[in-house]
C-alpha cells in the first residue's frame, strides 16, 4: 500500500499528461472498435451491403474485443517510458496480449463453423445440405474442437511450457487410458457409424425398444431422445449402432386397417351395399391412396363374419394420422347405422348343471 501511495506521490505533471493520453487511447479504441470491425469485415466481403448481416458475422464481436484489448496494450506501451515500467512487466503484458488475441480469434474462427454462420450457409447452398444433416453437424463439432486444441498449443508455445513431460506421462499411462476409454471409443465409433449410415437425423421420430421418441441431438458419445412422456433419454451410440431402429419419420404413407366383426345373420345384400359405400367413402378422401383401398368379406367364423378394411394415407405423423383414423371410423359407424348392420360381440353360453 505504501509503495502504491509513493508511486502516486512521485508522479509529476508530465506523467499525468501521459496517463491522460493513454486513457484517451483506450477510450478511442473502445469507441471506434465497432466501426473498425465493421470496415474490416466489409473489406473481406464486398458483396455484402446489409449492415445487420455484417454485424452478425462470426468475426464481428471477436474483432471488436480485439481492438479494445489492442487499445489497452498500446496505452501500456505508451506509458513504458514515462512511467519507467520494467522490461519484465512489459513482457508479461505482451504475453497476456498475445494469449488474449489467440483466444479471441480462435473463438471467431470456431464461430465461423456453426450452423448459423454465413460460411456454413454457403456450404449448404452449394452442397444441398439441410440444417438437420447430422454428418455436417458432426464435422462442424470436430472442426471447432480442433481449432480450440490448436489455440491451446499455441498458448503453450507462447508461455514456453515444455510438453515433453506431458507426452511422456501419456506414454506411461497409455495402457490405463486405453482400458478406461474402451467404452468411449465404442461410443465414438458408434457415432461415426450413425453419421455415415444416417439411420436417422435430428428431429426424426425413432423407435428402438424400449425407447421411442424424437431425436434432439447426436453427440460424440450418445444420442438424446425426447420420449412421448417428455422425458429425455441419453442412449450410448454403441448401443444404437448395434440395434435395430425403426425410423417412423421415413414413412411415405401410413396404413389404416380394421377388421369389422358383423352378425352372421347380416343379409348379403346389405353386406354388399356396406362394402360399396365404405369404398366410395375412402375414395372421396384426398388423404387416401385409391389404389391401396381394400374392402373385402374376409372370413366366416363360428359366431360372426369378418370384413377387412385397409388403405394407406399420406398422414404419416402421429397426430394427423390419429385424426384421419378417427374421421374414417366415424364415417364407417354412420354407414353401419344407415344400413342397419350391427357389430357382433364374442358371446359365451354357460350351462349350469343342477
BELVENGI-V422459 format. One record per residue. N is the residue number from 0. PSI is psi in whole degrees, -180 to 180 (none if undefined). OMEGA is omega in whole degrees, -180 to 180 (NA if undefined). Layout:
N,PSI,OMEGA
N,PSI,OMEGA
//
This chain:
0,-40,180
1,-38,179
2,-39,178
3,-44,178
4,-39,179
5,-36,180
6,-47,180
7,-28,179
8,-37,-176
9,-10,-178
10,126,178
11,179,-176
12,-37,-180
13,-41,179
14,-36,177
15,-42,178
16,-42,180
17,-38,178
18,-41,178
19,-41,178
20,-42,179
21,-42,178
22,-38,178
23,-39,177
24,-47,180
25,-45,-178
26,-42,-180
27,-45,179
28,-35,178
29,-42,-178
30,-44,-174
31,7,-179
32,-43,-180
33,-43,-179
34,-44,-179
35,-38,178
36,-43,179
37,-45,-178
38,-44,-178
39,-47,179
40,-38,179
41,-36,179
42,-37,-179
43,-8,180
44,72,-174
45,-26,-178
46,-25,-178
47,121,-179
48,-9,-179
49,113,-177
50,-33,-180
51,-42,179
52,-37,178
53,-41,180
54,-17,176
55,1,179
56,149,-178
57,-27,-176
58,-5,-176
59,-56,180
60,-44,176
61,-40,178
62,-40,180
63,-44,178
64,-39,179
65,-44,-179
66,-33,175
67,-45,178
68,-40,179
69,-39,178
70,-42,179
71,-42,-179
72,-45,180
73,-34,178
74,-41,179
75,-41,178
76,-35,178
77,-35,-178
78,-1,-177
79,-49,-179
80,-54,-177
81,-36,-178
82,4,179
83,49,-180
84,139,-178
85,153,-180
86,-37,180
87,-38,179
88,-43,180
89,-39,178
90,-43,179
91,-45,179
92,-42,180
93,-43,179
94,-41,178
95,-42,179
96,-44,-180
97,-44,-180
98,-44,179
99,-39,179
100,-43,179
101,-44,180
102,-45,-178
103,-47,-178
104,-30,174
105,-40,177
106,-45,179
107,-42,179
108,-41,179
109,-40,179
110,-19,177
111,-15,-178
112,43,172
113,167,-175
114,-27,-177
115,-6,-176
116,152,-179
117,-33,179
118,-47,-180
119,-36,178
120,-39,178
121,-38,177
122,-42,179
123,-41,-179
124,-38,-178
125,-34,-177
126,-12,-179
127,17,179
128,144,176
129,174,-175
130,-24,-178
131,9,-179
132,109,-173
133,-36,-179
134,-44,179
135,-42,178
136,-42,180
137,-45,180
138,-41,179
139,-40,178
140,-43,179
141,-44,-180
142,-43,-180
143,-41,178
144,-44,180
145,-40,179
146,-47,-180
147,-37,178
148,-45,178
149,-40,178
150,-41,179
151,-42,180
152,-35,177
153,-40,178
154,-42,176
155,-40,-180
156,-40,179
157,-41,-180
158,-3,179
159,44,177
160,127,-179
161,118,-178
162,0,-178
163,-38,178
164,-40,178
165,-42,179
166,-41,178
167,-41,178
168,-39,177
169,-35,178
170,-42,180
171,-42,-177
172,14,-177
173,-42,-179
174,-43,-180
175,-44,-180
176,-41,-180
177,-45,180
178,-41,-178
179,-26,-174
180,14,-179
181,-48,-180
182,-40,179
183,-42,179
184,-41,178
185,-44,-180
186,-38,179
187,-48,178
188,-34,175
189,-41,177
190,-40,179
191,-41,178
192,-42,179
193,-43,-178
194,-33,-179
195,-46,-178
196,-28,-179
197,55,175
198,-21,176
199,164,176
200,172,179
201,130,-179
202,-13,-179
203,150,175
204,114,-177
205,160,175
206,123,177
207,92,-172
208,133,8
209,18,-175
210,146,176
211,134,-180
212,-162,-177
213,133,180
214,123,-180
215,-34,-178
216,149,176
217,115,-179
218,-177,180
219,-34,-173
220,-37,-173
221,172,176
222,130,-179
223,127,-179
224,127,176
225,111,-177
226,170,-179
227,-13,172
228,5,178
229,17,173
230,157,-178
231,124,-178
232,129,174
233,110,-178
234,124,178
235,139,-179
236,-30,179
237,-34,178
238,-43,-179
239,-43,-176
240,-19,-179
241,12,-178
242,161,175
243,130,-175
244,133,173
245,120,178
246,97,-178
247,-22,-180
248,-17,-179
249,1,178
250,132,175
251,-28,177
252,161,-176
253,141,-173
254,133,169
255,130,-179
256,136,175
257,150,176
258,117,-180
259,125,177
260,112,-177
261,158,178
262,145,180
263,-27,-178
264,12,176
265,124,179
266,140,-178
267,-32,179
268,-43,178
269,-37,179
270,-43,179
271,-44,178
272,-39,179
273,-46,-179
274,-44,-179
275,-44,-178
276,-38,178
277,-43,180
278,-41,177
279,-41,179
280,-42,-179
281,-38,-179
282,-26,179
283,-17,-177
284,128,-179
285,-28,-176
286,-10,-176
287,136,175
288,117,-174
289,-39,-177
290,-4,-179
291,-1,-174
292,129,176
293,120,174
294,100,-172
295,149,171
296,102,-164
297,-49,-174
298,155,170
299,120,-178
300,179,-176
301,-41,-174
302,-1,-178
303,174,172
304,149,-172
305,131,176
306,123,179
307,126,176
308,121,-177
309,143,176
310,167,177
311,141,179
312,152,177
313,3,176
314,90,-172
315,-33,179
316,151,-167
317,-45,-175
318,-49,-179
319,-34,179
320,-45,180
321,-40,178
322,-44,180
323,-41,179
324,-43,179
325,-42,-180
326,-43,179
327,-43,-180
328,-42,178
329,-45,-177
330,-35,177
331,-42,179
332,-36,178
333,-41,179
334,-41,177
335,-42,-179
336,-41,180
337,-37,-178
338,-6,-180
339,32,-179
340,133,-180
341,147,176
342,147,179
343,149,178
344,147,178
345,125,179
346,149,177
347,137,177
348,124,-179
349,123,179
350,125,-180
351,124,-178
352,121,179
353,none,NA
//
